[in-house]
Amino acid sequence: MAEDRVQKVRGLLDAVRAEGRTALTAPEGKVIADAYGIAVPGEELAKDADEAVAFAARFDGPVVMKIVSPDILHKTDAGGVIVGVEGGEDVRAAFHKIIENARAYAPQARIEGVQVQELLPQGQEVIVGAVTDPTFGKVVAFGLGGVLVEVLKDVTFRLAPVDADEAESMLDSIRAAEILRGVRGRQPVHRAALAEQIRRVSELVTDFPEIAEVDLNPVIATAQSAVAADIRVILAEGTPKKRRTYGREEILVSMRRLMEPRSIAVIGASNEAGKIGNSVMRNLIDGGFSGEIHPVNPKSDDILGRKAYKTVTDVPGDVDVAVFAIPAKFVASALKEVGRKGIPNAVLIPSGFAETGEHEMQDEIVSIAEEHGVRLLGPNIYGYYATWQDLCATFCTPYDVKGGVALTSQSGGIGMAILGFARTTRTGVSAIVGLGNKSDIDEDDLLTWFGEDPHTECIAMHLEDLKDGRAFFDAARATVPKKPVVVLKAGRTAAGAKAAGSHTGALAGDDAVYDDILRQAGVIRAPGLNDMLEYARALPVLPTPQGDNIVIITGAGGSGVLLSDAVTDSGLSLMEIPDDLDASFREFIPPFGAAGNPVDITGGEPPSTYEATIRLGLEDPRIHALVLGYWHTIVTPPMVFAELTARVVAEFRERGIEKPVVASLAGDTEVEEACAYLYERGVVAYPYTTEKPVQVLGAKYRWARAAGLLT
């Protein structure tokens, strides 16, 4: 049966192509809908007014009449749609009016007739569609439909194909989701029927990559059904160029030699201070890299006390990585030598390729690399760091604080911001990698590697685009259950909407699609650079929450209100304190304090009150996370608060009770030292802000849910 429907649709699409068309007519759309079980109303194609009257009589009640022309894509604009026509005389008049309007709108248009369609009952109008995104490929869309679809733009996207559960999740992902559940006495829509329309459209575009866009708009959703009043199908005008792909094991083999090399050659190594080749050599040597370092320079015999070679082919033994520190115009010839030597990885620091318009030069090196089986990192990068290997293959400042955070950036400037943040906060990193032009190695390669790397606990990536969004999606989906992935996606444009031929295509702006599909992959999207870095720093520190109940304990009522707002803004849940727990908290706070949630112990309380309430929050199994608000007083100075909090948290962790604890400290400059002390001991703390500690807690919750660790 599935094969029969594919053959039927294939024959139809081939016939449309043979006519030189990309847009299907409504009757052709119905053939596809029927083949894929997409619910549409009954309809007939009338060639003349008499047929229109006869067909309308078959339907019980009024009908909708629409122009059918391969040359008129937007029927409403042409005056080619009349709704609610009933009775032979009105049907006849409507037929002639539609033909007249169409000929006035497009005199040269081919007119095949008028579609006479069963009028659907009133219901909620929604849109179901699919579009071919340049980054992610086939994407399905769902949102509010009808004439307001492009005004409200309340639409959500998923990578196709989707299963029934993913399709139903889309119904809850639009801002107006409550409408679908039934409001002001209206019945809820038939969720399963609506989700099935989404699933079948996703199946259709997956089976036929040449379908560029599909529109079901509007779909009339009622308590009994979900039926598409109109279907529009548009074919792609060309075939996209296929990108070379690598299997998971191929990626891991080459990435292991890149990130854990035993031998490195520096092409363009130099004795001259100020040269990139000199800086790379110094960083490799001074950084303590224990493997072999081979300088390559045809004009030198010795560089920084190491034997230099005329060409990379002269280097003895196997080499894992060739770092290029030569001008762009010499890269191609040197890369051929790297290929002949059998070196699996080339790190291309030089600029002057696609980023300056030299696309042919970049295409040439990609072709050479593919011919010889060399993976390329770059060009136009600052290099990379692998701290656990004591490897600093870059011309920038070294960094050697080992830890669990892997950081990547497409931009050199952002890379240096990452480095400065890491140094200021003493963030331990497993790697910092520049990606530059991404001529070959990109985020999905690095995700695949870092997902398996035992030294990496969290991955944070700055990107401006993705070469292969589907490969990234797959890599992220495989990595997220094991460790968090944080992404800062730059560029919130809507370029994808410019050349759209359907409502769905017009709504599929770049950022809207990125936002939903990154969420579908389980990725945590950071709104800004500092947020990305703070999430990456905090997530390995915070234990995974075991439930949704969050309690705020604060010494200042104002902070408590702001912290409550931050909890709500981050999509988290304040616990409703049961009576017995409320009574327990009241035992430790003064009469003029306030239990409930937040628990306000007031600012004049001694350290013992802070300690007692924090202990209670950690002890009670119904509480899953604590948000602490501290107010600087002489009664409980900042470092006293920090020391007691860290001590209590450590005590409970030794007992096997691990809960996320974040803190906001308000006060004089002493709170900065207190926050650093807490952070180093597993309590994520920030001075002068109530939002940031809760935002990182929210990021931890989002990852836990995406990883399936928290329902």
Helices and strands as residue ranges (DSSP letters): H 2-18, H 26-35, E 43-46, H 49-58, E 63-68, E 81-85, H 88-105, E 113-118, E 124-133, E 137-144, G 146-148, H 149-152, E 155-159, H 164-171, H 177-181, H 191-207, E 211-221, E 226-228, E 231-235, H 248-259, E 263-267, H 276-286, E 292-296, E 302-303, E 306-307, G 312-314, E 321-324, G 328-330, H 331-341, E 345-348, G 354-356, H 359-372, E 375-377, E 383-386, G 387-389, E 391-394, E 402-409, H 412-425, E 429-434, H 443-452, E 458-463, H 469-479, E 485-489, G 495-497, H 503-507, H 510-520, E 524-525, H 529-538, E 549-554, H 557-569, E 573-574, H 579-586, E 599-600, H 607-619, E 625-631, H 638-654, E 661-666, H 670-680, E 684-687, H 691-706
